[in-house]
Amino acid sequence: MIEAINDALDIMLARDPDVVVLGEDVGYFGGVFRATAGLQKKHGRTRVFDTPISECGIIGVAVGMGAYGLRPVPEIQFADYIYPGLDQLVSEAARLRYRSAGEFIAPLTVRSPFGGGIFGGQTHSQSPEALFTHVAGLKTVIPSTPHDAKGLLIAAIEDNDPVIFFEPKRIYNGPFDGYYDKPVEPWSRHPDSEVPEGHYRVPLGKARIVQAGEALTVLAYGTMVHVARAVCAEKGVDAEILDLRTLVPLDIDAIEASVRKTGRCLIVHEATRTGGFGAELSALVQERCFYHLEAPIERVTGFDTPYPHSLEWAYFPGPVRLGEAIDRLMMPA
């Protein structure tokens, strides 16, 4: 996934002279996760450059660049660090096109690793996606495969609205199935690993059917797509798994069609439960599919606690909790 993201940035830097990449250590060092490795050497210091340790400064500069006509791609080193720049995103980037009646836009794509996977505790492992889905004017994207990471990032950079692009660092180097604290296999041996060369887009707002099924709909994104897939296979349940890919805009038509077909819905995300995006999904499914539901909607999420450090693996929604939710959903009415 890291290589796919690097490739997307490389292609867009070469394709569009208005694209610039900025952030802490993204230049000479190539990023803390190496997602920007080699880009400064290839494209120059005016296109890929390091910034001071100031998230509000990084986002603020990017908003100004977008208004000026550039397409900045700022990196926030960890999603946990994005909060100092929240006011710039909410009060400036998200509103600029509306406040100016279309005279100015803010076509910035804020990349940031998010979620657990490195035992980083409370300051390196948060999943704050719900904060941004609540803000009108922002788009929120979370890929789960290298193919989608590249195509979605290109689509985000070319979009005229500000996009929050969260990269699940737990699957940077391979997918997890929920049992181990390291990837179960490298991406090179995974069926979703193939990444086409050159420029291509994965459209924002279109979910992906990971696998078709008749008995149960699973709504997931990021790392949890792979966890859900493994658990459903282990349980032998004929589940239809939807990878949402973008939370805003949301492919509500795909969700509605799947739940109306299966009659059961399981929602999975790593973020804390209260106020999580799963609550919005649950409300939408209830509003649109109530008369088709054969069981209460189930949510399996992170706990409503500060993110644990040494107990990170217990915090993740895993096989035990997902299995119990599936059992409840599949109980005879």
Buried (B, 14 or more C-beta within 10 A) or exposed (E): BBBBBBBBBBBBBEBEEBBBBBBBBBBEEBBBBBBBBEBBEEBEEEBBBBBEEEBBBBBBBBBBBBBEEBBBBBBBBBBBBBBBBBEBBBEBBBBBBEEEEEEBBBBBBBBBBBBBBBBBBEEBBBBBBBBBBBBEBBBBBBBBBBBBBBBBBBBBBBBEBBBBBBBBBBBBBBBBBBEEEEBBEEBEEBEBBEBEEEBBBBEBBBBBEBBEBEBBBBBBBBBBBBBBBBBBEBBEBEBBBBBBBBBBBBBBEBBBBBBBBBBBBBBBBBBBBEEBBBBBBBEBBBEBBEEBBBBEBBBBBBBEEEBBBEEBBEBBBBBEBBBEBBEEBBEEE
